[in-house]
């Protein structure tokens, strides 16, 4: 398999075979996401056991912050890898990656 060059790479290469910016920290992300998954199960248990509302809300807040930390890490990795690579290549791919990053930031700000 050949690695696409900037001239032949698709502008929107989500399934890139050369790895994404987060790939070097993949295990860390998976660990964090598994911890968040455990938090979600804990929240379900708290509701099933009819725990105090404020205690549940405190755990929801902790889980939300953990997800935001994952999102910010992924965004930082995306910008420093995918966007920078596209910017170096220039052209429409660079514009597309910058727009993609800007849209992702807007979604995070709204959430």
Secondary structure, DSSP 8 states (H G I E B T S, - for coil): -----TTTS-TT-TT-TT--GGGGGHHHHHHHHHHHHHHHHHHHHHHHTT--HHHHHHHHHHHHHHHHHHHHHHHHHHIIIIIHHHHHH-HHHHHHHHHHHHHHHHHHHH-
